[in-house]
Structure formats: structure tokens, C-alpha cells
Amino acid sequence: MNDSTVPVRFPLGGTRGAIFSAQARSGRLTDATLYSLSALREHVDHLLLVVGGLDAQGRSEAESLADRVVGVGPNVHGLWAYAEGLRAWGSAERTFDEIVLTGDGWFGPVSPLGPVIERMEARYLDMWSITDRRDARHRDRSEGRDGAVRLSAYWIAVRRRVRESSAWGKFWSHLPARPGHSWEVRNAESHLSEVVTRAGFRIGAAFASDDYPAEHPDMFNVDLLIEDGCPAVAREVLDGYPLFYDQHAIAGRRISAAMAARGYPVGLMWSDLARTCPPKRVHTNGAMFEILPATERAPGRDAMTVLAVVHVLDIEVLTDVVGRVAAIPGLARVIFTLSEESTRTAVETAWSRTSVSRDVPCEVRAATTRRQADTAVVFDECRDVVFSDDIDLVVALHTGVEERLSHNAARYFRRQQYDCLLGGDAGYAANIIELFRREAELGLVFPPTPHIGMSTLGDGWVGQRSRAERVLTKLGVNVPLDWASPHAPVGGMWWGRPDAVRLLAEERWGTDSAASAVHSRLHAYVAGERGYYTRTAATSEHAGLSHGSLEYIGDHMAMTSYGYPAGYTSLLHRAGPVGSGRGVDFARMWLRYRHPGWLGTISRVGRLARRMRRVVRRAARSERREN
């Protein structure tokens, strides 16, 4: 540290540089990142962008905002990207009175950055951030305000006095390789604040944790921060483990509404998260489930152009489906595909009896090889129309059910799917269309996963996760897969923008049940790759039926556990599958939980023993034949 022991304020007419760390998605920066970059550009004299994975178009966009672009690998971000930026600057870094180390770890600005930066320029600090947090000290079990202050790593402004110190140089020269676990990354980020304060420098935050109820206000008091004019919302508030947010009553939908009320275009944020997070996590954290009324909420709007595709498998519900389709506002064309050519007359007769049959053209196409309850015809037999430029929305339906369902379950499945997609009259469908009109980044709307009378929860991949992963890799989709079950139109029916599902048309879908299962589970992932998020929608009746059932199931599942779901589900996942409940299954669970390393060894020994037993039995049979 230099001889002066008192920090100085930002000098009048001083210069500020910034290093911005980001990762490209599909070759370019997300619109949310470009929005943040553009706002930051106004307040710095030099902006250096450290980014990985840009294509030519993405680099051109980046260079229009940044003074210099430094390319790095796909896993270099945060502190490790800042290190690359500092190396790229070299001695030029000494020309700035203050440097800002930031990146795409926050969304904003929700409120203007200028007033916050101006306020912090007047403070006598060596290093500052927008927010801070208080972490418990090692072996300190006390509560309250005596934790160690750590600046939030998504924004760190460092003044000249710190950067000229040996502590600063030593921190960067001893920075280890980026660890694999997120908690290790957080520890490394917190260590910077510790190093700086230990060296005698003064740190502070524009919105200090002392002024908020929680020690980590950037996680637990985001609504209060936004109300006070905080310009940044940390990414980790919205892309983390949903059960953690459930435990702490962190409501992403409320946070998003507060951001929108301040003028932030939240569609950019959800589009960014759709590219980077598993879809079910985004859907849960954002509370993307819509309960829609039967009465149109925004009458008088210009209609969007709608194409309806109906794959006809059974004709017993044909009249009901055709009547609902005919009531869709903005319906421009209908295509029926037939799994049985013998149903052509019934389909044509049913459509001719609707009130719109003269105004809306109807086409009937053969698809006799497709006998699964899905809508793969959208991407094969109907692709020429679906992806034409004059279609705004597609509603994809079928009239089938899985053969394994009981009569009651089949009836409920159909009612749930048709009611939640089309409702009973035009008002409900108009409300779904209004969601798309209002939210440009919304790509798909489909019913919640049907679970009454069906075993769909917990095993929604139906053993096809690996195959789905291979297909997505082939299609160039990098959106992370959900673990337990996919976020998908499991019933095979949905509303969507053609552009959101365009990638599915690049695959030739088979006609067997396995191909059907995979196809029906990929829509949200291909939409996310193109920057579209999804919502689910239901009538109030079906929302009530589902919630009551799930609440009862959850209550009974939790009877043998204690605490919050985040805790006991983690315990259950660690123990693994129950199997059929035999003694050997519980023994395996105990081994997985208490001695996970042993289980692998025992399994290998067991496999070897079984092979040896087969060899011995063959030898014994051969010997008996010879005798």
C-alpha cells in the first residue's frame, strides 16, 4: 500500500475504464447483454469486452459497442475473464483512475446507472460495488450484522491506490485455475474483498447490506433494492435452484414485475435465461404458469394470423375439436392430417358444418404412417405451410390418446389438453394469442403436464433422455436439459411461433413410439436456443384440479421427511431410486447415501461374480453332456 492511508474520491475529470466479461450464445451476445453494455458504454472512457464464442456477425455487434474485443474460451468468465482483460490492457490499465470489472452476471440497468456512479464518485473509497453481502466468519455462529463484508462480484470498481499495491498484484498472479464447482467460484470471488480489506483499503457499496433486512440483500431483498433505485439485478436470483427460492420465498415473477415497472424490458432477460438455463427451471423461477379466463381480456386488438394443424387419429372427439378450432380468432387456415384415409369424409363433413368453413380454407392431407398421439406432422407433412412467411402462430392438436390409459384417464387427458389450449369459446383462445402479442420473446404456450390418471411426474423423459440429448446435439442446441423431467408439451399439443420451433423441422421424425416420445419433449429446448421462452396455460377449473391433487400428493410424500423440500429432496436424490422396495434395494440406497464409493466396487464385483457363475454353469452343462 502507498504512504497515504486515506482513500481518495474519484478525481474531477478523471478517467474510467471497464472490463466486461460475457459468453456468446449461438455466436452472438444476447440482447440483454447488449442492453447492459450499451448503458455502461455511456459512463466509461474505454470499454474492453472479454468474450468467447462470437461469430462474424456477433463480433461486429460487439465491436460497435466496445473499444476492444478479446476472445477467450467458452469457460472463461468472471474473475478469470477479468484477468485476461487486465493482461490485454497491460500498462494501459495504469492510465485509468478507476476500472470497473463487470459482466453478464447481472440484468439491467433497471434504474439509470448515472446517479449511482455519480454518488459513488463522491465517496472516499478504494473499491466499491453496487451491492454487498455479509458472510459469516469462520466458526462464528452468531447472527446479525457482524459478518465479513464482501462486495458483489458482478460489479467491482477499483481505484488507482488499490491497483498500485502489492496485494492487488499478488491476488491476480496467484489466481488459481477456474474450479468446477460454483461454491468454489464464489469463494474465489469473495477472496478479492478479503485481500483488499486485509491490506488496509476501504471498500463500500452503493446499496449496503446494513440498510436491508437480510445479510445478502442482492438475493433476498431484491424488491427493496429495486424500489430504492438499484440498477442491477443479479443473475443468480433467477437462474438457481427453484427449491432454494421456494424455501426463502423469492418470487421471480414479482421481481420481474418490479423491473418492468421501472421500464426494464424483461423479455430480454427471460430470452437470455431461456438460452442458458434448463427450461423447467426458467418456467418455475419465473412462475410462467398462466390461469386464463374465458372472457377476452384485451378486446379490439388486431388479430394475429393463425394456422391450425390437427392430426386425426380417433374421430369420436372430432366434432368437439373442430368446433373449438373454428372459434379461434384470426384463424387463417386449417390443415387436417389423417392417420386413416377412411376418416376423410368425416373430417370434411365436420368442417363444412362450422360457421367459418366458407371463409377459412381447409386442407386434408394423408399421414397414414403416423399413428402416435403427437403432432410431428407439423414438421413433416405440413412444413411447407407452417414455415411460410404469412403465419404468425401455429396451434398443433391431435385427437389421439395413449393406448395404456384407462377410459377415465383418457377422458381427463383430452379435456385437460383441449380446455387449456382452446377453452370453450373464442375468449379463452384470444387470451392465449394476446400473450404472444404482448411478449415478443414468448415462443410457446402449452398445457401443464397432465398427471391425473397418468404417471408423468418424476419420469417425464420415459427413458429417452440420452436419445433426446443426441438429437439436440445434432440440431446444434446448447440449452441445458432438465434433470428429472423435461419442460415440454407432454400431451403433444401446443401453441407456438413458427420461428421458435423451426429447428425441429431439420430432423426427419420416425413414426415409432420412441421417436414420438423424444419429439414431444424437445420443443422448449429448440425454442430456447433461438431465444424464446415458454409459458403454460390453464383454465381456472383445471388449475384447481391440478393444484389440489399436487398439494395432497406433496403432503403425503413429505410425511416421512422434515424441513424444507430443498433439504429432503437432496437427501432422496443422494440415496437414489427405491426400486421395488426389496431389501436389496434399501441396501443399495444405504450404500449410495453412506458409502457411495463402495457401491461401485460392489457392483463391479457382483458383475464379475455373475460372469464367473455363467462360465461355471456352461462348463458343468458341457461336462454333463459328455458324460
Secondary structure, 3 states (H helix, E strand, C coil): CCCCCCCCCCCCCCCEEEEEEEECECCECCHHHHHHHHHHHCCCCEEEEEEECCCHHHHHHHHCCCCEEEECCCCCCCHHHHHHHHHHHHHHHHHCCEEEEEECCEECCCCCHHHHHHHHHCCCCCEEEEEEEEECCCCCCCCCCCCEEEECCCEEEEEHHHHCCHHHHHHHHCCCCCCCCHHHHHHHHHHHHHHHHHCCCCEEEEECHHHCCCCCHHHHCHHHHHHCCCCCEEHHHCCCCHHHHHHCCCCHHHHHHHHHHCCCCHHHHHHHHHHHCCHHHHHHHCCCEEECCCCCCCCCCCCCCEEEEEEECCCCCHHHHHHHHHCCCCEEEEEEEECCHHHHHHHHHHHHCCCCCCCCCEEEEECCCCCCCCCHHHHCCCHHHHCCCCCCEEEEEECCCCCCCCHHHHHHHHHHHHHHHHCCCHHHHHHHHHHHHHCCCEEEEECCCCCCCCCCCCCCCCCCHHHHHHHHHHCCCCCCCCCCCCCCCCCCCEEECHHHHHHHHHCCCCCCHHHHHHHCCCHHHHHHHCCCEEEEEECHHHHHHHHHHHHHHHHHHCCCCCCCHHHHHHHHHHHCCCCCCCHHHHHHHHHHHHCHHHHHHHHHHHHHHHHHHHHHHHHHHHHHHHC
